[in-house]
């Protein structure tokens, strides 16, 4: 099992699927970054949860954004607003 990033190429509905997956990957990246910031805080400044309930156990092998190197989307069936890319 290699750990090199992949290049995704999609046409038509395949491009739409890749776009949706990239949005989900971006969501996981934000979670990962927040978790990394919390790990840098001293224990006295971390928020304590009651009995650690609600605390997610992140089990990422590597940074989520490092999975995809490039994505090429062609002939997407629906328009994609510029705001959704932010």
N, C-alpha and C positions, 0 to 999 in steps of 0.2 A: 504494500500500500504506500504509494508515493505521497509526498506532501507538497508537490508543486501546484501553483494555482492553475485554473483552467480558463479557457477562452470559450465563451458561449456565443453561438450564432443561431439566430432564429428568424424565420420568415413567416409572415401572416400570423396565425394563431400561436405559432411557436414563439414569435417575438413577444406576443402579449403574455404568454406564460412566463417567459424569462423576465419580463418587466415586473410581473407580480412577485416572482421569487426574489428579485433584487430588492424590492421594497421590504419584503420580510427579512431579508438578510441585513438590510440597513437598520431595521428595528432591533435585531439581535446585537448588532454592533453597538448601538446606543446602550443597551442593557450591559453589555460587556464592559464598555468604557466607564459606566457608572460604578460597576462592581470594582473595577481596577482603582478608581478614585477612592472608594470606601476602604479598600485594603491599605491605602497609603496613610489614612488617618490613624492617629494614636488611639488605642482602645478607649481612652477616656472621652474622646470626642465622637465616637460612633454612637448611633442611636441604638438603644437596647430595646429589643422586642420582648414582649411577655413570653417567656419560655421558648424563645426563638421561633414563634409561630409566624407564618407568613414570609419568612426569610427564604429566598430562593437559593437552592444549591446549584450553582453554576458548574457545569462539567464540560466546559469547552476545552478541546485539546489545543486549539490555537485561536488567534484572533479571527472572528467571523469574516471581516473584510479581506483577509488574506486568501480566501478560498477562490475568488474570481479575479482574474487579472484584467480581462477585457470582455465586453459584451457588445455584440453587433446585432442591432434590431432593424430588420428591413420589412417594409410592407405591413406595418402594424394595422390591424383592421379598424381600430378606433383612434380618435385623436387623443393625445396625451397632453394635458395642460403643463405649462412651464412651472406652475406652482407645485405640482406633484413631484417634480425632480429635485426640489429643495429639501 
